[in-house]
Each structure stands twice: as structure tokens, then as C-alpha cells.
Amino acid sequence: MKRWLKLAAGAAAITLATAGCAGSGGSDDASGAGGAQQGGTLTVWLMTGSAPDGLTAGLNKEFEAAHPGVKVDYQIQQWNGIQQKLTTALASNTPPDVIEVGNTQTPAFAAQGVLQDLSGDVGNLNGAQWLAGLKASGQYDGKTYGVPFYAANREVLYRKDMFEQAGITQPPTSDQEWLDAIAKLKAKFGSDPQFQPLYLPGQNWYALLSFIWDNGGDVAKAEGKSFKSTLDTPQAKAGLEFYKKLVDASGTTAPKDNDEANPQQAGIYGGGKVAMFIDTPGAVATAAKTDPGITAKTGAFPIPSKNAGQSAPVFLGGSNLVVPVNSKQQDLAKEYLKLLSSTKYMTQMAAGGYVPGTSTDVSALEKDPLGSVMAKASKNGRAVPTSPKWGEVESGQNPLKDMLTAYLTGKKTLDQATADANAALDKIIGG
């Protein structure tokens, strides 16, 4: 739960160019990569706030018991500066043996040739239960390099008391019902000039992805190892048009030239003048810092689809587990991944508030009203294009954000905004 907000931000939170240095890694075992190992050290890097302490303690104890003479050197890494630290470690001759990386980082490292191809090991790594959206994020050029670890995705968080007062008896299950709910909320609370039925910033491109995908569009399509942008297709345009419908219908005062973090939309919601916003479940804890009572008042429903009774596809932000190509303990690393990706430990990830990457058992997550909605929506989750250059999209001048602002402010027509964004995106990921 600590990382929901960071997870949902995808690679933006992990492509920091802050300088860092590689920590201790590698193995005490001198056997060749992929060869039989009889002992030594297995170095594992997981990110702060990922697996619960109880999970890793039990996992490492069980693994060491099953592999006499092997010591697990478990190291928790910080997100700040991790991009440079990983780059340095993966290029070395003594990298860690198992590493957690962001799902949008995986293709980039795979393209650099520093990750072990795990295509032949998928079946042995509980591949039949891999979360589809994360599975795709671990692939590059037709091969598998990443094992899904866990994910989080967006949903619509709403004030149950406001819905009830506005006469909305059931959460919306279609785009039209969503628009109808906005109209009812405006009718009930619109006399308050500060009230917003839906707080929706102009650059929440993660929400835009859901609308584009729901209309049959996509951001880009693969063409061999490169990608061709598809933001100018009728389907993608339909997604933008629905985004504008929500903005216009709600009359949101959220800035059209900034995203959900500027200002922090959870804080705005906590102010008590907003009925709905689109975010991950963990955002409610942020809102509760402003109003501790808001947690009990908050419910959730999946982002609706244009097709009644369905939900829109959602972006899965999360992490994969990889094995460096230079690891000296590749056999042991794969055994570790097999154990970590088992139902036993993935159910513990669900209990910690995550959508498990390699298990269909989300019963623990379903006990939480907000988490259960996230788990349900994750089954229709997707990843961004698996371009090695996608990190540049998120950390740089994001063409999708520019497109949204230009269209919502009227500076560009729909056709012009999508054409310009398409050309800009092609310059980044088209090669």
C-alpha cells in the first residue's frame, strides 16, 4: 500500500537521473552462468516498500533450507537514484542475481542485452498464472525477460455519502451512467461554487489510456523492434473526445496544463468539495491526511466502459523480476523466482495490498473494498508499448500530456493535437 502512488506513475518514478553507485552484488560462487551451483551467495535486490518484511524473511529462510550452503544476501533498494544504480550494476561482471525493476524499465534493459532470456523457463516460473498486462511488459522482441511481480491500477474513488444524497443508488457501469451521475451531483451540490462532481486534471494521461483502449485504439503498435504511433486513429481520437466530455460535464477546476500530482489531487479530494477522482486505492490514505474521516466515506468502482456493464481496460503500473545475464548464480536465481512467484508468497503480496503478478488468488485483496475493485479491474489491465525508449516519454516532454492540454484548452483541434502528438511520439519510440 505504501507504493500504490509510485507504482501507478509507471516509469516516471524510477527514471530519475540521479547519480548512484552499484552496491555489493554478484556471487561467492565461481561457477559459470547457468551452470550447476552447490553453494555461495545469492544476491537479491528488491525495492523499498515492495514485499512485506514477513514475506521476505520467510521466503529467504525457506530457500536457504532447501539449498544447503546457499546464503541469500537480501538488499532493499531506494527508488531515488535507482536508474543509474541499476545501469551500473547490470553492466558489471558481478551484478546481483535477482533484481526488481519497474515494468516499463524491463524492455529498455532487455534491449541493452544485460538481462537473461527467460523464455524457456516461463512454465517453471508459474507462467500459467501470470497477470496478462504485466506479462507483456516483461517481453521484448518476442522473448521473455521479466517475471511479473505485482501491480496496481486506477479506479474511480467516490464519496458514498454524496452519491446517496444525489439519489445515485448504484455506481456507474457505463460511460453514459457516469455522465448521468455527474449531472445528478451537479444538480444536488452545484450551488456551491467550489464543488466538483469529478476532479480531472488535464494531463492525467493514465486515465486517457483507459479511454483510448476502451474505444479500440492504442498509443502505438509494434513494427519489428520499433513502434509506430497510432494516436491519430479514429479510435484514439474517440478516447480523447470522451476525456473532454468528462472535463466539460464536470466543470472541474483542475488545471488543464498539469497532471494529478500538481497539485496533489488526493489532497483536493480530502478538502470535501469533490465527489469523484481517478486514482489508485492508496490515494485515499493521502486524502485522509486532510480529513481522517474521509476513508469511511469513500467507495470505488472500475473505470466504466462505453459498453454498458463492462469496465474499461486499465494501465498496470508495477514491477517485474529479472536475472542479469552476467549473474553467476542463474540456476539458483531461477529457483528463487520459482519460489517467490508461487501462490504461497503471491497471496501474501495480495494481503499487503498489491495485485499479485503470478497468482490468480486475490482473495486477501478482495477483503478490502477498494482493493477488491482494483483486483477486478486488473484482469483487464494493459501495459504501455514495450519500447526500450518509453522511459523517455514519461520522463521527458510527454507528447500525450501536451496533446491533452492543447485539445482541452482549445489551442488545437482534435485532429491537429493528435497529429502533432503522433509525430512527436514517433520521434521518440519510432526508431
SVG drawing of the C-alpha trace seen along z (x, -y; Angstrom):
<svg xmlns="http://www.w3.org/2000/svg" viewBox="-32 -30 67 59">
<polyline fill="none" stroke="black" stroke-width="0.4" points="0.0,0.0 3.0,-2.3 3.8,-2.2 0.5,-2.5 1.0,-6.1 4.6,-5.4 3.5,-2.2 0.7,-3.9 3.1,-6.5 4.9,-3.8 8.5,-4.6 8.2,-8.2 9.1,-7.4 12.1,-5.2 13.8,-7.0 15.4,-9.6 18.8,-10.5 20.2,-11.0 23.7,-9.7 24.2,-6.5 26.7,-3.6 26.3,0.1 26.0,1.8 27.6,5.1 26.5,7.8 27.4,10.9 28.3,14.3 30.9,16.0 30.5,19.0 32.8,19.1 30.8,21.4 29.8,20.2 26.5,18.5 23.7,21.1 25.9,23.9 25.3,26.0 25.9,24.3 26.5,26.0 26.6,23.1 27.7,19.5 25.7,16.3 22.5,15.3 22.2,11.6 18.6,10.2 17.6,6.6 14.0,5.6 12.7,2.1 11.7,0.4 8.1,0.9 7.7,3.8 7.4,7.2 6.4,7.2 9.2,7.9 7.5,11.1 7.2,12.4 10.9,11.9 12.0,13.3 10.0,16.5 10.9,16.7 14.7,16.4 14.6,18.9 12.7,21.5 15.0,21.0 18.2,21.4 16.7,24.5 16.1,26.0 19.6,25.1 22.2,26.1 25.3,23.9 23.5,21.1 23.1,17.7 20.6,15.1 22.0,11.6 18.8,9.6 19.2,5.9 16.4,3.3 17.0,0.5 15.7,-3.0 13.8,-4.5 15.8,-7.7 18.7,-7.2 17.8,-3.6 18.0,-4.1 21.7,-4.9 22.4,-2.3 20.8,0.4 22.5,-0.6 25.9,-0.4 25.1,2.9 23.7,4.6 26.8,3.6 29.2,5.1 30.6,8.6 29.3,9.2 25.7,8.0 23.0,9.0 21.4,12.3 17.7,11.3 16.5,7.7 13.2,6.0 12.7,3.4 9.8,1.3 7.6,2.8 8.4,0.0 12.1,0.4 12.2,4.0 12.2,3.6 15.0,1.0 17.3,3.2 16.4,6.2 17.4,4.2 20.7,3.4 21.5,7.2 22.0,7.2 19.0,9.4 18.8,13.2 16.3,14.6 13.8,16.5 11.6,17.6 12.4,21.3 11.6,21.0 8.1,19.5 6.4,22.8 8.6,23.5 8.0,20.0 4.2,20.4 3.7,18.8 0.2,20.1 -0.9,17.7 1.0,14.6 -1.0,11.4 -1.5,10.7 -0.8,7.0 2.4,7.4 3.4,10.4 3.5,8.2 5.7,5.7 8.4,8.3 8.7,9.2 10.9,7.7 11.4,8.7 9.4,11.9 11.3,13.1 10.6,13.0 13.0,11.2 10.8,10.3 8.7,12.3 5.6,10.3 5.9,9.4 3.0,7.2 0.8,4.4 -1.6,1.6 -4.1,-0.2 -6.5,-3.1 -10.2,-3.1 -12.8,-5.8 -12.8,-6.8 -16.0,-8.4 -17.9,-9.9 -20.6,-7.4 -22.5,-10.0 -22.6,-12.4 -23.8,-9.8 -26.6,-8.8 -27.7,-12.4 -27.8,-12.9 -30.0,-9.9 -27.4,-7.7 -28.2,-4.3 -25.5,-2.3 -22.1,-3.2 -22.0,-3.8 -21.4,-0.8 -21.1,-2.6 -19.8,-5.9 -23.4,-7.3 -24.2,-6.3 -21.1,-8.1 -22.1,-11.3 -25.6,-10.9 -24.1,-10.6 -22.1,-13.8 -25.3,-15.6 -27.1,-14.4 -24.2,-15.5 -24.2,-19.0 -27.9,-19.3 -27.6,-18.5 -24.4,-20.3 -23.9,-22.7 -25.0,-25.8 -21.6,-25.5 -19.1,-27.2 -16.3,-25.1 -18.0,-21.8 -16.7,-19.4 -18.5,-16.2 -15.3,-14.9 -11.8,-16.3 -9.9,-15.6 -6.6,-17.3 -5.9,-18.0 -2.8,-15.8 -3.9,-12.6 -2.7,-10.5 -3.0,-7.2 -6.8,-7.8 -6.6,-8.7 -5.1,-5.3 -8.2,-3.6 -10.5,-5.7 -8.3,-5.1 -8.1,-1.4 -11.9,-1.2 -12.6,-2.7 -10.4,-0.1 -7.4,-2.4 -3.8,-2.3 -0.9,-4.6 1.4,-2.7 1.8,0.6 4.9,2.7 6.7,2.8 9.5,5.3 11.8,3.8 10.4,0.3 7.0,-1.2 4.6,-3.3 2.4,-5.8 -1.3,-5.5 -2.7,-8.5 -4.2,-9.9 -6.6,-6.9 -10.4,-7.4 -10.4,-5.0 -7.7,-7.0 -9.5,-10.3 -12.7,-8.9 -10.8,-8.3 -9.7,-12.0 -13.2,-13.1 -14.6,-11.2 -11.9,-12.7 -13.1,-16.2 -16.8,-15.2 -15.9,-14.3 -14.0,-17.6 -16.7,-19.7 -19.6,-17.9 -18.0,-18.1 -16.8,-21.7 -13.7,-20.7 -11.3,-23.4 -8.3,-21.1 -5.5,-22.6 -5.6,-21.7 -1.9,-22.1 -0.8,-19.8 -1.2,-16.3 -2.8,-14.6 0.3,-15.3 0.4,-19.0 -1.5,-19.9 -1.9,-16.5 -5.4,-15.5 -5.9,-13.3 -5.4,-16.4 -8.1,-18.3 -10.4,-15.4 -9.7,-15.4 -11.0,-19.0 -14.5,-17.7 -15.6,-19.5 -15.0,-16.7 -17.3,-13.7 -15.0,-11.6 -11.4,-11.3 -9.4,-8.7 -6.5,-7.2 -5.2,-4.1 -6.6,-3.0 -3.6,-4.3 -4.6,-7.9 -7.3,-7.7 -4.6,-7.5 -3.2,-10.8 -6.7,-12.3 -7.1,-11.2 -4.3,-13.4 -6.6,-16.3 -9.7,-14.6 -9.3,-11.5 -13.0,-10.7 -12.9,-10.5 -11.7,-6.9 -15.0,-5.6 -16.9,-7.8 -15.0,-6.6 -16.1,-3.8 -14.7,-2.7 -15.9,-1.4 -13.9,-0.4 -13.4,-3.0 -16.6,-2.5 -16.7,-1.3 -18.7,-2.7 -20.2,0.8 -22.8,1.0 -21.9,3.4 -18.2,3.6 -15.2,1.8 -12.5,0.0 -9.0,1.5 -6.6,0.0 -2.9,-0.7 -1.0,1.6 1.9,0.0 4.1,2.4 7.3,4.3 9.0,7.3 11.7,9.6 14.7,10.2 18.0,12.1 21.1,10.3 22.8,12.0 26.1,11.8 24.8,13.4 27.0,16.3 24.0,17.9 21.5,18.1 20.2,21.6 19.7,20.5 18.2,17.2 15.5,19.1 14.8,21.4 14.3,18.3 12.0,16.8 10.0,20.0 9.5,19.9 8.7,16.2 6.2,16.4 4.4,19.4 0.9,19.0 2.1,19.2 4.0,15.9 1.9,14.2 -1.1,14.4 1.0,12.7 1.6,9.9 -2.2,9.6 -2.6,9.4 -0.1,6.5 -2.4,4.6 -1.0,5.5 -2.3,7.3 0.0,10.3 1.8,10.7 1.9,14.5 -1.2,15.7 -4.9,15.7 -5.6,15.9 -6.6,12.3 -8.9,13.4 -6.8,11.4 -7.0,8.3 -10.8,8.7 -11.3,8.3 -10.6,4.6 -13.5,2.7 -11.1,0.5 -8.6,3.3 -11.3,5.6 -12.2,3.2 -8.6,2.8 -8.2,6.5 -11.2,6.9 -10.2,4.2 -6.6,5.6 -7.9,8.6 -8.4,6.2 -5.1,4.5 -2.6,3.5 1.0,2.2 2.3,-0.8 4.1,0.0 7.1,2.2 9.5,-0.2 13.0,-0.5 12.6,-4.2 9.3,-4.5 11.1,-5.9 12.0,-8.9 8.3,-9.5 7.5,-9.6 10.5,-11.5 10.7,-14.0 8.3,-16.2 5.4,-13.7 3.6,-14.1 0.4,-12.7 0.3,-15.4 0.9,-18.1 -1.8,-16.7 -4.4,-16.7 -3.6,-20.3 -3.7,-21.6 -7.0,-19.9 -8.7,-20.7 -7.7,-24.4 -8.8,-24.8 -5.4,-25.8 -5.5,-22.9 -8.3,-21.0 -8.7,-17.3 -7.1,-16.4 -4.2,-18.9 -3.5,-17.8 -3.4,-14.1 -1.4,-14.6 1.3,-16.7 1.4,-14.2 1.7,-11.3 4.7,-12.9 6.4,-13.8 5.9,-10.3 7.3,-8.8 10.5,-10.8 11.0,-9.1 9.9,-5.5 9.8,-5.1 13.4,-4.2"/>
</svg>
